[in-house]
Amino acid sequence: MRIGQGFDSHQWDDDVSKPLILGGIHFDSDFSLKGHSDGDVIIHACIDSLLGAAGLGDIGMFFPDNDPAYKNADSSELLEIVATKLHDENWEILNVDCSVIAERPKISSKKSEIESKLGKILNAPFSVKGKHPEGLDTLNGVMCLAVSLIQERNE
């Protein structure tokens, strides 16, 4: 078995033409997150935790933020690519757990949707929880920490 950890953060953007997407789910918001792709910190942290556990590098190696091919990319599709890569490398994903640190939005309102969607993509249990950054009034965006557990597949 191997454990991987991932982290991602994106700053708030007042571009209302870009949707706020967290865990592959749209949130109603007057803000979006800055980023080359869709800025989905949950999926980005998850990707890094999985790639790290498998010893395959990080999200920037697979999906460089200076590559126009990934401009406004749907991070759910990037996660599918990574899940397939792990499978091809003979890894089974056992679970992924994420903590989202943000003043807003409340993750609990979409918790079950996020867990269901990402659990299906990964074919493994996925959990997410929202944490309020108690007293850290300088947080100008959203952060996410992820940990994953994988094991070699027995075939």
C-alpha positions as CSV (number, residue, x, y, z in Angstrom):
1,M,0.0,0.0,0.0
2,R,1.1,3.6,-0.7
3,I,-0.2,6.9,0.6
4,G,-0.1,10.2,-1.3
5,Q,-0.9,13.7,-0.2
6,G,-1.9,16.6,-2.4
7,F,-2.5,20.3,-2.0
8,D,-3.9,23.0,-4.2
9,S,-5.1,26.6,-3.8
10,H,-6.6,29.2,-6.1
11,Q,-7.3,32.9,-5.5
12,W,-10.8,34.4,-5.9
13,D,-11.5,36.0,-9.3
14,D,-14.4,38.4,-9.9
15,D,-14.9,37.1,-13.4
16,V,-18.6,36.1,-13.3
17,S,-18.5,34.6,-16.8
18,K,-16.4,31.7,-15.4
19,P,-18.3,29.2,-13.1
20,L,-17.2,28.2,-9.6
21,I,-16.5,24.5,-9.8
22,L,-15.4,22.4,-6.8
23,G,-15.2,18.7,-6.9
24,G,-16.6,18.7,-10.4
25,I,-19.8,20.4,-9.2
26,H,-21.0,23.9,-10.0
27,F,-21.6,26.3,-7.1
28,D,-23.8,29.4,-7.3
29,S,-21.4,32.2,-6.7
30,D,-20.6,35.8,-7.7
31,F,-16.9,34.7,-7.8
32,S,-14.8,32.1,-9.6
33,L,-11.3,30.9,-9.0
34,K,-8.3,32.0,-11.0
35,G,-6.6,29.2,-12.8
36,H,-5.5,28.0,-16.2
37,S,-8.0,25.2,-16.2
38,D,-11.4,25.4,-14.3
39,G,-9.6,26.1,-11.0
40,D,-11.1,23.1,-9.3
41,V,-8.9,22.8,-6.2
42,I,-10.5,19.6,-4.9
43,I,-9.8,17.7,-8.0
44,H,-6.3,19.2,-8.4
45,A,-5.3,18.2,-4.9
46,C,-6.8,14.8,-5.5
47,I,-4.8,14.3,-8.7
48,D,-1.5,15.3,-6.9
49,S,-2.2,12.9,-4.1
50,L,-2.9,10.0,-6.5
51,L,0.1,10.7,-8.7
52,G,2.4,11.1,-5.7
53,A,1.2,7.8,-4.1
54,A,2.0,6.0,-7.4
55,G,5.3,7.8,-7.8
56,L,4.2,9.3,-11.1
57,G,5.0,12.9,-10.5
58,D,2.5,15.7,-10.1
59,I,-0.3,17.5,-11.9
60,G,2.1,20.0,-13.5
61,M,4.0,17.2,-15.2
62,F,0.8,15.7,-16.7
63,F,-1.2,18.9,-17.4
64,P,1.2,21.9,-17.6
65,D,-0.4,25.3,-16.8
66,N,1.3,26.9,-19.8
67,D,-0.1,24.4,-22.3
68,P,-3.1,25.9,-24.2
69,A,-4.6,22.4,-24.5
70,Y,-5.6,22.7,-20.8
71,K,-6.9,26.3,-20.9
72,N,-10.4,26.1,-19.1
73,A,-10.1,22.3,-19.1
74,D,-12.7,20.3,-17.2
75,S,-10.8,18.9,-14.2
76,S,-13.1,15.9,-14.0
77,E,-11.8,14.8,-17.3
78,L,-8.2,15.3,-16.1
79,L,-9.0,13.1,-13.0
80,E,-10.4,10.4,-15.3
81,I,-7.1,10.4,-17.2
82,V,-5.1,10.0,-14.0
83,A,-7.4,7.2,-12.7
84,T,-6.8,5.4,-16.0
85,K,-3.1,5.9,-15.8
86,L,-3.0,4.5,-12.3
87,H,-5.0,1.5,-13.5
88,D,-2.6,1.0,-16.4
89,E,0.3,1.1,-14.0
90,N,-1.4,-1.7,-12.0
91,W,-2.6,0.4,-9.0
92,E,-6.0,0.2,-7.3
93,I,-7.4,3.3,-5.6
94,L,-8.6,2.4,-2.2
95,N,-9.9,5.8,-1.1
96,V,-9.3,9.6,-1.3
97,D,-10.2,12.0,1.5
98,C,-10.1,15.8,1.1
99,S,-10.4,18.8,3.4
100,V,-11.4,22.1,1.8
101,I,-10.4,25.3,3.6
102,A,-12.6,28.3,2.6
103,E,-14.7,31.1,4.0
104,R,-17.2,30.4,1.2
105,P,-18.9,28.5,-0.3
106,K,-20.2,26.0,2.2
107,I,-19.1,22.6,1.0
108,S,-21.8,20.8,3.0
109,S,-24.4,22.0,0.5
110,K,-22.9,19.9,-2.3
111,K,-21.0,17.3,-0.2
112,S,-23.0,14.2,-1.4
113,E,-22.9,15.3,-5.0
114,I,-19.1,15.8,-4.9
115,E,-18.5,12.5,-3.2
116,S,-20.8,10.6,-5.6
117,K,-19.3,12.1,-8.7
118,L,-15.6,11.7,-7.7
119,G,-16.2,8.3,-6.2
120,K,-17.6,7.1,-9.6
121,I,-14.7,8.5,-11.5
122,L,-12.2,6.9,-9.1
123,N,-14.2,3.7,-8.6
124,A,-13.3,4.1,-4.9
125,P,-14.7,5.8,-1.8
126,F,-14.2,9.6,-1.8
127,S,-14.9,11.9,1.1
128,V,-14.8,15.7,1.4
129,K,-15.3,18.0,4.2
130,G,-15.4,21.8,4.5
131,K,-13.3,23.6,7.1
132,H,-13.7,27.2,8.1
133,P,-10.3,29.0,8.4
134,E,-10.9,30.1,12.0
135,G,-9.5,33.6,12.3
136,L,-7.5,33.6,9.1
137,D,-9.1,36.7,7.5
138,T,-6.4,36.9,4.8
139,L,-7.6,33.8,3.0
140,N,-8.5,35.2,-0.5
141,G,-9.6,32.0,-2.2
142,V,-10.0,28.3,-1.6
143,M,-7.4,25.7,-0.5
144,C,-7.7,21.9,-0.5
145,L,-5.6,19.1,1.1
146,A,-6.1,15.6,-0.1
147,V,-4.8,12.2,0.9
148,S,-5.1,9.0,-1.0
149,L,-4.4,5.3,-0.4
150,I,-3.6,2.9,-3.2
151,Q,-2.3,-0.6,-3.5
152,E,-1.0,-2.8,-6.2
153,R,-3.8,-4.7,-8.0
154,N,-3.9,-8.5,-7.7
155,E,-4.7,-10.0,-11.1
